[in-house]
Amino acid sequence: MSRRLARQTAFQTLYQIDITGDSVEQALQNPLDETLLEQTDQEFANSLVRGVVVHLSEIDNLLERFTKDWKIDRMSLVDRNILRLALYEITQLGDVPVSVSVNEAVELAKKYSDETAAKFINGVLGSVVDYIATELDKNE
């Protein structure tokens, strides 16, 4: 089971959608066929991509709230899609520990962007996690 590879595939697919405007179906067709993911990991990658696309406006609103001096359009495509993927996991998936989502996002940034981006992504996600924890405490 390789959720890391599934996340990487989901990130690459989201990146493709962002660049080309392909539909989810078009974008998912090749990466899932070309990777050596087991069926459960293919399903996980597929659900990540579909989930990000369905929740894109709320994810982007959250992103803009916590990237004060950065508009979504000004972010690099790589960083933007790594953050979208992680924020979807953090806000919508209850079965993935937040620390895992943050760590995986930082690792994707190190692999596909640079050290500065990894720090930026870690900082943004840390702020979002702190905010969510504070909101949950208020509601209890």
PASE-8024 format. One record per residue (C-alpha): residue number from 1; residue in three letters; x, y, z negated. Coordinates in steps of 0.1 Angstrom, whole numbers, padded with zeros to 4 digits. Layout:
// PASE-8024
NUM, Ala, X, Y, Z
...
//
This chain:
// PASE-8024
1, Met, 0000, 0000, 0000
2, Ser, 0016, 0033, 0011
3, Arg, -0005, 0063, 0002
4, Arg, 0025, 0085, 0008
5, Leu, 0025, 0074, 0044
6, Ala, -0012, 0079, 0045
7, Arg, -0009, 0114, 0032
8, Gln, 0019, 0121, 0057
9, Thr, -0004, 0108, 0085
10, Ala, -0033, 0130, 0073
11, Phe, -0010, 0160, 0071
12, Gln, 0002, 0155, 0107
13, Thr, -0034, 0151, 0118
14, Leu, -0045, 0182, 0101
15, Tyr, -0015, 0201, 0117
16, Gln, -0026, 0188, 0151
17, Ile, -0062, 0199, 0146
18, Asp, -0049, 0233, 0135
19, Ile, -0027, 0237, 0166
20, Thr, -0048, 0222, 0193
21, Gly, -0084, 0226, 0180
22, Asp, -0089, 0189, 0187
23, Ser, -0119, 0173, 0171
24, Val, -0113, 0150, 0141
25, Glu, -0120, 0120, 0162
26, Gln, -0095, 0130, 0189
27, Ala, -0068, 0139, 0163
28, Leu, -0073, 0107, 0143
29, Gln, -0071, 0084, 0172
30, Asn, -0034, 0083, 0179
31, Pro, -0018, 0086, 0144
32, Leu, -0038, 0058, 0129
33, Asp, -0031, 0036, 0159
34, Glu, 0006, 0044, 0159
35, Thr, 0014, 0041, 0122
36, Leu, 0020, 0008, 0103
37, Leu, -0006, 0016, 0077
38, Glu, -0026, -0012, 0061
39, Gln, -0064, -0009, 0066
40, Thr, -0070, 0006, 0031
41, Asp, -0043, 0033, 0037
42, Gln, -0058, 0040, 0072
43, Glu, -0091, 0046, 0055
44, Phe, -0075, 0068, 0029
45, Ala, -0058, 0089, 0056
46, Asn, -0091, 0091, 0075
47, Ser, -0110, 0102, 0044
48, Leu, -0084, 0129, 0036
49, Val, -0086, 0144, 0071
50, Arg, -0124, 0143, 0072
51, Gly, -0126, 0157, 0036
52, Val, -0104, 0186, 0043
53, Val, -0123, 0195, 0075
54, Val, -0157, 0193, 0057
55, His, -0145, 0214, 0028
56, Leu, -0122, 0237, 0048
57, Ser, -0139, 0270, 0040
58, Glu, -0140, 0264, 0003
59, Ile, -0104, 0252, 0003
60, Asp, -0093, 0282, 0023
61, Asn, -0112, 0305, 0000
62, Leu, -0094, 0290, -0030
63, Leu, -0061, 0292, -0012
64, Glu, -0066, 0329, -0004
65, Arg, -0075, 0335, -0041
66, Phe, -0042, 0320, -0053
67, Thr, -0019, 0333, -0025
68, Lys, -0024, 0369, -0033
69, Asp, -0001, 0385, -0007
70, Trp, -0005, 0358, 0019
71, Lys, -0034, 0356, 0042
72, Ile, -0042, 0321, 0055
73, Asp, -0033, 0331, 0091
74, Arg, 0001, 0344, 0080
75, Met, 0012, 0311, 0064
76, Ser, 0032, 0287, 0084
77, Leu, 0010, 0259, 0099
78, Val, 0030, 0233, 0079
79, Asp, 0026, 0250, 0045
80, Arg, -0011, 0258, 0051
81, Asn, -0019, 0222, 0059
82, Ile, 0001, 0207, 0031
83, Leu, -0018, 0231, 0007
84, Arg, -0051, 0222, 0022
85, Leu, -0045, 0185, 0018
86, Ala, -0034, 0188, -0018
87, Leu, -0062, 0212, -0027
88, Tyr, -0087, 0187, -0013
89, Glu, -0073, 0159, -0034
90, Ile, -0072, 0181, -0065
91, Thr, -0107, 0195, -0062
92, Gln, -0126, 0167, -0046
93, Leu, -0110, 0133, -0054
94, Gly, -0113, 0121, -0090
95, Asp, -0092, 0090, -0085
96, Val, -0059, 0107, -0077
97, Pro, -0040, 0122, -0107
98, Val, -0034, 0159, -0102
99, Ser, 0003, 0155, -0109
100, Val, 0005, 0130, -0080
101, Ser, -0012, 0153, -0056
102, Val, 0011, 0182, -0065
103, Asn, 0042, 0160, -0063
104, Glu, 0032, 0145, -0029
105, Ala, 0026, 0180, -0016
106, Val, 0060, 0192, -0027
107, Glu, 0076, 0161, -0011
108, Leu, 0058, 0168, 0022
109, Ala, 0071, 0204, 0020
110, Lys, 0107, 0192, 0015
111, Lys, 0104, 0169, 0044
112, Tyr, 0085, 0191, 0069
113, Ser, 0093, 0227, 0058
114, Asp, 0121, 0239, 0035
115, Glu, 0131, 0243, -0002
116, Thr, 0115, 0278, -0004
117, Ala, 0082, 0263, 0009
118, Ala, 0084, 0235, -0017
119, Lys, 0087, 0261, -0044
120, Phe, 0059, 0282, -0030
121, Ile, 0035, 0252, -0027
122, Asn, 0044, 0240, -0062
123, Gly, 0037, 0275, -0075
124, Val, 0003, 0279, -0057
125, Leu, -0009, 0244, -0068
126, Gly, 0003, 0250, -0104
127, Ser, -0018, 0282, -0105
128, Val, -0048, 0264, -0091
129, Val, -0045, 0235, -0116
130, Asp, -0041, 0259, -0145
131, Tyr, -0072, 0278, -0133
132, Ile, -0093, 0246, -0130
133, Ala, -0082, 0234, -0164
134, Thr, -0092, 0268, -0179
135, Glu, -0126, 0266, -0162
136, Leu, -0132, 0231, -0175
137, Asp, -0123, 0241, -0210
138, Lys, -0148, 0270, -0208
139, Asn, -0175, 0247, -0197
140, Glu, -0170, 0222, -0226
//
